[in-house]
Amino acid sequence: MEKLPTPGGVATLLANPNPDSGSDLPEIILQVVDLRPIGNSSTRYTFMASDGKMKIKAMLPTHFASEINSGNLQNLGLIRVLDYTLNSIPNQTEKALIVTKGEVVASSLDSEIKSEVKEEMVTEKEAIKSSKQGAEPLIVLKPKQEMNIKSATQIVKEERGNAAPAARLSMTRRVHPLVSLNPYQGNWTIKVRVTNKGNLRTYRNARGEGHVFNVELTDEDGTQIQATMFNEAAKKFYPKFELGKVYYISKGSLRIANKQFKTVQNDYEMTLNENAIVEEAEGEVFIPETKFSFLKIDHLSSYVNSRELIDVIGIVQNVSSTLSIRRKSDNETIPKRDITIADDLNKTVVVSLWNDLATIVGQELLDIVDTSPVVAIKSLKVGEFQGISLSTVGKSIVQINPDLPEANKLRSWYDSEGKGVSMASIGSDMVSPNTKSGGRSMYSDRVFLSHITSDPSLGHDKPVFFSINAYISFIKGDQTMWYRACKTCNKKVSEASGSGYWCEACGKNDDQSSLRYIMILKVSDPTGEAWLSVFNEQAEKIIGCSADELERIKTEDGDDQYLMKLKAAMWEPHLFRVSVTPNEYNGEKRQRITVRSHAPVDPATESQCLLEEISKLSP
């Protein structure tokens, strides 16, 4: 006898959402309807599980991928549920069926099975009488009504009229994927999920006071766009949009995104005014595919301190222990963990994981760090703490060993040659003018000092980077040359009331500390001079010793030896990679030029660079 879906199977599952043991389950066979992969995955599939009368959104275990890829299980097939769990869908009342164990009963049926009502007529009185006598309950049907034949047009029109507003919106207009939208398009309707919701903010400008509010929207393909609402529209839609819910949106407008303020990877941004249509898609649930736009580690410098968030992928080289950091804004302690990742350009960068990413994902990485896992991280902020570094934000996503072409390529490279290659931090730029990586080096963006000092507007929007060849002409001996730092996090410490040193960042006392350079020096070239800020790693190379050693010389050997040590570092040529940003001190605006990396001048390489520059001048 041909197997059919178990009558009431979905209701049985809903009545027992978390079974203790699969062996206690009655036989439940369900039909697979609307089978499709999740995003571009070839291992994860979703479908509607049907018993012929009721349906529930469901997901198959990954080992079923082989059954699907081989054709053993297809759309409209039957599966026997051996073990399962029911998960809540965020911001929805419905449950999702996660099949943890099952088997294929039939690869595919000819059509979708739907329950049919028996044709025999039973009056309500007979049904009640039968029920009182303890017989099986009978199906009560109303007498047949005279059939009213309608045209297809009439039926569609009535269906649209009876539908909820969101359903009418989806029926009357074709839903457009976000990737297809552009500013020159006419009417469109999109179906999106709210994946990030900002606060309703007040702003003031020359035209007065107003309100602004924005959301990040993601469609089923994983494409994102930022939508902004002002004034009346902001007040109207702020309570309407709820994080995690799905909406149909139309009558919005698009424009080229302002790169300075955009927070998603999209060339356009959306504006919704008070006439826009926003309807919740009740009953519509989808989990957007995570799409990445990976940036090479060697190309991070142009994004330093930018509002634009970036995505990276790399091999995990190191995972630190968890630190407790006290946030200055509210004095709250939050967990942080640093990981070091590398890519196939032989560059490394430190990524700071915060909050749950530090405690949960960070611990998972620490447990498997010996296997050198691949991580793909979406939405990272690029900073310049102790060189170029990355940091997660509230909406960052971390995937470990993802099923992505880029991850497979990176794994193949690392296993074949990468594990034996010497890696360099993104903070230490290459000193060869013939860099093949396309990244920045000591010989790219080479300028004279006058190019920097003559333009006060440099770095106004974001830091700009240059390379210079200059002599150290003066190091002020009576300046503050160092600070006392925590040996764990390198942050400034203070002397504890009893003994030892208190680190505010780590929230603990330590018996020991170290000195780290923070100094200013003057450099000169044929066009002028400038003051540079130098931090510990670069200063140690310039001075030729650690800050602890220089402090010992000053304390034990006297000021003369101390000044002689500083003088020995002067009038030597150096290559500097610097960043330029505006700075305000005592109400006066000035440039802040910070050394990011340093190298001694190699005469042969410098000569080669000059010859190449001369050849460009030849007609």
RAWOGI-V411212 format. One record per residue. N is the residue number from 0. RES is the residue in one small letter. PSI is psi in whole degrees, -180 to 180 (999 if undefined). Layout:
N:RES:PSI
N:RES:PSI
//
This chain:
0:m:136
1:e:133
2:k:145
3:l:162
4:p:144
5:t:120
6:p:132
7:g:16
8:g:-43
9:v:-41
10:a:-37
11:t:-42
12:l:-44
13:l:-31
14:a:-20
15:n:75
16:p:-26
17:n:81
18:p:145
19:d:-36
20:s:139
21:g:-26
22:s:-20
23:d:-4
24:l:141
25:p:165
26:e:123
27:i:115
28:i:129
29:l:152
30:q:139
31:v:113
32:v:139
33:d:51
34:l:130
35:r:155
36:p:156
37:i:111
38:g:-133
39:n:12
40:s:146
41:s:8
42:t:-17
43:r:128
44:y:146
45:t:158
46:f:173
47:m:120
48:a:123
49:s:138
50:d:12
51:g:-22
52:k:-44
53:m:153
54:k:154
55:i:140
56:k:135
57:a:162
58:m:137
59:l:151
60:p:157
61:t:-28
62:h:-14
63:f:-13
64:a:-39
65:s:-36
66:e:-38
67:i:-46
68:n:-29
69:s:-10
70:g:1
71:n:-29
72:l:126
73:q:178
74:n:140
75:l:11
76:g:177
77:l:140
78:i:149
79:r:123
80:v:114
81:l:-30
82:d:151
83:y:173
84:t:155
85:l:122
86:n:146
87:s:142
88:i:128
89:p:132
90:n:22
91:q:153
92:t:-19
93:e:163
94:k:158
95:a:134
96:l:121
97:i:107
98:v:113
99:t:-21
100:k:133
101:g:177
102:e:153
103:v:131
104:v:-43
105:a:137
106:s:-42
107:s:137
108:l:169
109:d:-28
110:s:172
111:e:131
112:i:127
113:k:139
114:s:139
115:e:140
116:v:137
117:k:148
118:e:-15
119:e:143
120:m:132
121:v:128
122:t:159
123:e:-37
124:k:-44
125:e:-38
126:a:-43
127:i:-42
128:k:-45
129:s:-38
130:s:-40
131:k:-29
132:q:0
133:g:11
134:a:170
135:e:138
136:p:138
137:l:155
138:i:126
139:v:124
140:l:144
141:k:154
142:p:150
143:k:137
144:q:155
145:e:127
146:m:132
147:n:107
148:i:127
149:k:154
150:s:163
151:a:-38
152:t:-43
153:q:-41
154:i:-47
155:v:-42
156:k:-42
157:e:-40
158:e:-42
159:r:-37
160:g:-34
161:n:-15
162:a:158
163:a:160
164:p:-43
165:a:-38
166:a:-40
167:r:-40
168:l:-41
169:s:-27
170:m:-32
171:t:-21
172:r:146
173:r:134
174:v:126
175:h:138
176:p:148
177:l:-33
178:v:-19
179:s:-9
180:l:148
181:n:163
182:p:-17
183:y:6
184:q:152
185:g:-136
186:n:142
187:w:159
188:t:135
189:i:152
190:k:115
191:v:160
192:r:140
193:v:110
194:t:-8
195:n:135
196:k:123
197:g:177
198:n:156
199:l:112
200:r:154
201:t:136
202:y:161
203:r:135
204:n:-167
205:a:-25
206:r:-1
207:g:-158
208:e:147
209:g:179
210:h:148
211:v:149
212:f:141
213:n:157
214:v:157
215:e:128
216:l:141
217:t:131
218:d:-178
219:e:-25
220:d:-6
221:g:-2
222:t:139
223:q:156
224:i:149
225:q:131
226:a:132
227:t:140
228:m:138
229:f:149
230:n:-116
231:e:-38
232:a:-39
233:a:-44
234:k:-35
235:k:-45
236:f:-12
237:y:-48
238:p:-18
239:k:-46
240:f:129
241:e:136
242:l:130
243:g:-14
244:k:160
245:v:139
246:y:150
247:y:130
248:i:136
249:s:172
250:k:38
251:g:173
252:s:153
253:l:153
254:r:167
255:i:133
256:a:141
257:n:110
258:k:-25
259:q:-28
260:f:-3
261:k:145
262:t:1
263:v:162
264:q:88
265:n:139
266:d:-16
267:y:160
268:e:154
269:m:144
270:t:132
271:l:122
272:n:-176
273:e:-14
274:n:-3
275:a:153
276:i:121
277:v:113
278:e:131
279:e:133
280:a:83
281:e:132
282:g:-11
283:e:123
284:v:130
285:f:150
286:i:112
287:p:141
288:e:139
289:t:117
290:k:137
291:f:151
292:s:85
293:f:142
294:l:136
295:k:144
296:i:-35
297:d:-8
298:h:22
299:l:-20
300:s:-33
301:s:-6
302:y:4
303:v:128
304:n:17
305:s:154
306:r:-17
307:e:131
308:l:149
309:i:165
310:d:141
311:v:160
312:i:141
313:g:170
314:i:129
315:v:121
316:q:-33
317:n:145
318:v:126
319:s:172
320:s:168
321:t:135
322:l:152
323:s:116
324:i:132
325:r:119
326:r:131
327:k:-35
328:s:-41
329:d:8
330:n:18
331:e:143
332:t:127
333:i:148
334:p:146
335:k:144
336:r:135
337:d:137
338:i:148
339:t:127
340:i:156
341:a:153
342:d:-174
343:d:7
344:l:13
345:n:32
346:k:148
347:t:158
348:v:149
349:v:131
350:v:125
351:s:120
352:l:137
353:w:156
354:n:-130
355:d:-30
356:l:-32
357:a:-43
358:t:-40
359:i:-63
360:v:-40
361:g:-40
362:q:-39
363:e:-40
364:l:-39
365:l:-37
366:d:-28
367:i:15
368:v:-29
369:d:-20
370:t:0
371:s:64
372:p:159
373:v:135
374:v:137
375:a:125
376:i:127
377:k:142
378:s:76
379:l:146
380:k:135
381:v:121
382:g:-172
383:e:31
384:f:120
385:q:48
386:g:-169
387:i:131
388:s:165
389:l:153
390:s:138
391:t:157
392:v:-177
393:g:-32
394:k:11
395:s:147
396:i:132
397:v:124
398:q:129
399:i:128
400:n:57
401:p:156
402:d:77
403:l:148
404:p:-39
405:e:-37
406:a:-41
407:n:-39
408:k:-43
409:l:-41
410:r:-43
411:s:-43
412:w:-45
413:y:-43
414:d:-32
415:s:-38
416:e:-26
417:g:-36
418:k:-18
419:g:5
420:v:143
421:s:126
422:m:150
423:a:139
424:s:149
425:i:-22
426:g:-20
427:s:98
428:d:154
429:m:147
430:v:1
431:s:135
432:p:-16
433:n:51
434:t:130
435:k:-8
436:s:-11
437:g:-1
438:g:-178
439:r:149
440:s:-179
441:m:-11
442:y:7
443:s:150
444:d:36
445:r:127
446:v:165
447:f:162
448:l:-34
449:s:-29
450:h:-33
451:i:-50
452:t:-21
453:s:-5
454:d:92
455:p:-18
456:s:-5
457:l:135
458:g:14
459:h:-44
460:d:-46
461:k:161
462:p:141
463:v:150
464:f:141
465:f:163
466:s:139
467:i:153
468:n:112
469:a:161
470:y:142
471:i:114
472:s:-18
473:f:135
474:i:114
475:k:118
476:g:-26
477:d:13
478:q:168
479:t:113
480:m:-18
481:w:171
482:y:157
483:r:126
484:a:155
485:c:136
486:k:-14
487:t:-50
488:c:-3
489:n:11
490:k:161
491:k:139
492:v:164
493:s:158
494:e:130
495:a:158
496:s:-35
497:g:-80
498:s:165
499:g:-162
500:y:139
501:w:125
502:c:115
503:e:-37
504:a:-45
505:c:-18
506:g:40
507:k:162
508:n:148
509:d:142
510:d:-25
511:q:159
512:s:176
513:s:160
514:l:139
515:r:137
516:y:141
517:i:98
518:m:167
519:i:137
520:l:156
521:k:136
522:v:155
523:s:148
524:d:-178
525:p:-15
526:t:-8
527:g:-160
528:e:162
529:a:157
530:w:133
531:l:140
532:s:132
533:v:136
534:f:-175
535:n:-53
536:e:-46
537:q:-38
538:a:-37
539:e:-38
540:k:-37
541:i:-48
542:i:-32
543:g:9
544:c:168
545:s:165
546:a:-34
547:d:-41
548:e:-41
549:l:-37
550:e:-36
551:r:-41
552:i:-43
553:k:-39
554:t:-45
555:e:-38
556:d:-14
557:g:168
558:d:-33
559:d:-47
560:q:-36
561:y:-48
562:l:-33
563:m:-37
564:k:-40
565:l:-40
566:k:-33
567:a:-23
568:a:-7
569:m:157
570:w:37
571:e:137
572:p:144
573:h:152
574:l:128
575:f:137
576:r:119
577:v:153
578:s:148
579:v:123
580:t:156
581:p:151
582:n:147
583:e:128
584:y:121
585:n:41
586:g:0
587:e:129
588:k:133
589:r:170
590:q:146
591:r:114
592:i:117
593:t:133
594:v:123
595:r:-32
596:s:163
597:h:147
598:a:147
599:p:158
600:v:126
601:d:113
602:p:-42
603:a:-47
604:t:-39
605:e:-40
606:s:-42
607:q:-41
608:c:-44
609:l:-38
610:l:-38
611:e:-39
612:e:-38
613:i:-39
614:s:-27
615:k:-22
616:l:-15
617:s:140
618:p:999
//
